Amino acid sequence: MTEPDAGSDAMSMRARIRREGEAWKLEAYKNMITAGHKAQAFFVVTRFPEAGERAMGAVMVDADSPGVSVSKVHKKMGLRGVPEAEVAFDDVLVPDADILLEGDAEGRAMRTILSQFNHERLGNSAMCVGVAAGALRESIRYAQERTVGGKRIIDLQGIGWKLAEMSTKVEAARLMVWRAASKADMAGHDQPTPALEIAQAKWYANVVAQEVANEAIQIHGGYGYTREFPVERMFRDVRGLAIGAGTIEIQKNLIARLLDRGSK
Ligand SMILES: Cc1cc2nc3c(=O)[nH]c(=O)nc-3n(C[C@H](O)[C@H](O)[C@H](O)COP(=O)(O)OP(=O)(O)OC[C@H]3O[C@@H](n4cnc5c(N)ncnc54)[C@H](O)[C@@H]3O)c2cc1C
């Protein structure tokens, strides 16, 4: 979906697909594609200009198709196990069978695509709760073991209060993710996903995970800043989760829009 000049604002997308005889021809340049350098096939969101200037849909493209190339693999701050890539699609032929959602002037296909982000956002929120819970667990263990001036640091009120706040935030974020997930579960496959609860859960879990991972480094002191303890990695990993799947700011925009439309 993402392009160098179209991230939060997907409607600025330049990718285009046009009819070319029996097939279609795709021209696109995509950025920040997770594991794009290893993909065997791509789900590409593109404009269908022949159906209208705002018509957008999605096609499947085999990575071996002529015209597909990986032009860059980004080096990242965190989440280093799975890099993001830039992928070019130069006049790639796409057969009819691989047009998954044909773009339409009414925007039905694009609404279907955007609604799928709710699933990704819920997974992203759950990852943030998991990392925050891990950072809390590491912090409790360290605070119980580390002594300063003959005292365990967990017995220092300043550290104990940090842990108290961290654990409360983790539980609040966890409950929000559970609430959104259970509402999505109850809605079933043919019903819209609960966009408001999911956006709230993602925003909150993104913020809490960053705060908790940051405090975890503080509790670990100098060791927290080294690669010998896992909390520095947690801090780097959650930073990216607050950007992917729609940034924190975009979640807040969505929440405000849904409130304006009467969601509670
Ligand atoms: C780890 C990771 C994995 C990713 N994986 C994928 C992937 O697999 N596929 C894919 O397509 N994309 C992927 N992305 C891209 C991601 O979706 C975009 O980076 C994200 O949507 C933001 O777009 P942008 O980077 O262009 O930032 P921009 O849209 O340029 O935003 C820059 C800043 O401005 C803020 N901003 C923008 N618009 C508004 C607004 N209206 N109101 C307030 N603030 C605003 C943003 O929140 C941000 O802080 C991934 C990103 C990351 C970090």
PDBQT file of the ligand as one rigid body, heavy atoms in Angstrom, charges set to zero:
ROOT
HETATM    1  C1  LIG A 301       7.763  -1.434  10.943  1.00  0.00    +0.000 C 
HETATM    2  C2  LIG A 301       6.915  -0.945   9.813  1.00  0.00    +0.000 A 
HETATM    3  C3  LIG A 301       6.322  -1.859   8.956  1.00  0.00    +0.000 A 
HETATM    4  C4  LIG A 301       5.559  -1.414   7.879  1.00  0.00    +0.000 A 
HETATM    5  N1  LIG A 301       5.031  -2.334   7.014  1.00  0.00    +0.000 NA
HETATM    6  C5  LIG A 301       4.314  -1.914   5.949  1.00  0.00    +0.000 A 
HETATM    7  C6  LIG A 301       3.819  -2.853   4.990  1.00  0.00    +0.000 A 
HETATM    8  O1  LIG A 301       4.043  -4.069   5.102  1.00  0.00    +0.000 OA
HETATM    9  N2  LIG A 301       3.105  -2.389   3.946  1.00  0.00    +0.000 N 
HETATM   10  C7  LIG A 301       2.852  -1.071   3.772  1.00  0.00    +0.000 A 
HETATM   11  O2  LIG A 301       2.176  -0.719   2.820  1.00  0.00    +0.000 OA
HETATM   12  N3  LIG A 301       3.338  -0.137   4.647  1.00  0.00    +0.000 NA
HETATM   13  C8  LIG A 301       4.066  -0.533   5.719  1.00  0.00    +0.000 A 
HETATM   14  N4  LIG A 301       4.587   0.390   6.600  1.00  0.00    +0.000 N 
HETATM   15  C9  LIG A 301       4.413   1.807   6.312  1.00  0.00    +0.000 C 
HETATM   16  C10 LIG A 301       3.474   2.524   7.273  1.00  0.00    +0.000 C 
HETATM   17  O3  LIG A 301       2.147   2.131   7.049  1.00  0.00    +0.000 OA
HETATM   18  C11 LIG A 301       3.686   4.032   7.070  1.00  0.00    +0.000 C 
HETATM   19  O4  LIG A 301       5.013   4.337   7.447  1.00  0.00    +0.000 OA
HETATM   20  C12 LIG A 301       2.702   4.845   7.896  1.00  0.00    +0.000 C 
HETATM   21  O5  LIG A 301       1.389   4.696   7.414  1.00  0.00    +0.000 OA
HETATM   22  C13 LIG A 301       3.057   6.340   7.896  1.00  0.00    +0.000 C 
HETATM   23  O6  LIG A 301       3.258   6.801   6.600  1.00  0.00    +0.000 OA
HETATM   24  P1  LIG A 301       4.576   7.650   6.261  1.00  0.00    +0.000 P 
HETATM   25  O7  LIG A 301       5.748   6.875   6.737  1.00  0.00    +0.000 OA
HETATM   26  O8  LIG A 301       4.518   8.028   4.834  1.00  0.00    +0.000 OA
HETATM   27  O9  LIG A 301       4.476   8.940   7.168  1.00  0.00    +0.000 OA
HETATM   28  P2  LIG A 301       3.650  10.264   6.805  1.00  0.00    +0.000 P 
HETATM   29  O10 LIG A 301       2.299   9.905   6.328  1.00  0.00    +0.000 OA
HETATM   30  O11 LIG A 301       4.493  11.123   5.933  1.00  0.00    +0.000 OA
HETATM   31  O12 LIG A 301       3.522  10.935   8.240  1.00  0.00    +0.000 OA
HETATM   32  C14 LIG A 301       4.583  11.694   8.842  1.00  0.00    +0.000 C 
HETATM   33  C15 LIG A 301       4.083  12.188  10.194  1.00  0.00    +0.000 C 
HETATM   34  O13 LIG A 301       2.944  13.059  10.014  1.00  0.00    +0.000 OA
HETATM   35  C16 LIG A 301       1.838  12.560  10.758  1.00  0.00    +0.000 C 
HETATM   36  N5  LIG A 301       0.604  12.803  10.025  1.00  0.00    +0.000 N 
HETATM   37  C17 LIG A 301       0.328  12.488   8.732  1.00  0.00    +0.000 A 
HETATM   38  N6  LIG A 301      -0.927  12.840   8.415  1.00  0.00    +0.000 NA
HETATM   39  C18 LIG A 301      -1.467  13.380   9.531  1.00  0.00    +0.000 A 
HETATM   40  C19 LIG A 301      -2.737  13.941   9.844  1.00  0.00    +0.000 A 
HETATM   41  N7  LIG A 301      -3.713  14.002   8.937  1.00  0.00    +0.000 N 
HETATM   42  N8  LIG A 301      -2.935  14.416  11.109  1.00  0.00    +0.000 NA
HETATM   43  C20 LIG A 301      -1.955  14.358  12.038  1.00  0.00    +0.000 A 
HETATM   44  N9  LIG A 301      -0.725  13.848  11.795  1.00  0.00    +0.000 NA
HETATM   45  C21 LIG A 301      -0.488  13.359  10.562  1.00  0.00    +0.000 A 
HETATM   46  C22 LIG A 301       2.092  11.064  10.912  1.00  0.00    +0.000 C 
HETATM   47  O14 LIG A 301       1.382  10.524  12.016  1.00  0.00    +0.000 OA
HETATM   48  C23 LIG A 301       3.599  11.054  11.108  1.00  0.00    +0.000 C 
HETATM   49  O15 LIG A 301       3.887  11.362  12.444  1.00  0.00    +0.000 OA
HETATM   50  C24 LIG A 301       5.356  -0.027   7.679  1.00  0.00    +0.000 A 
HETATM   51  C25 LIG A 301       5.952   0.894   8.559  1.00  0.00    +0.000 A 
HETATM   52  C26 LIG A 301       6.723   0.445   9.608  1.00  0.00    +0.000 A 
HETATM   53  C27 LIG A 301       7.375   1.438  10.530  1.00  0.00    +0.000 C 
ENDROOT
TORSDOF 0
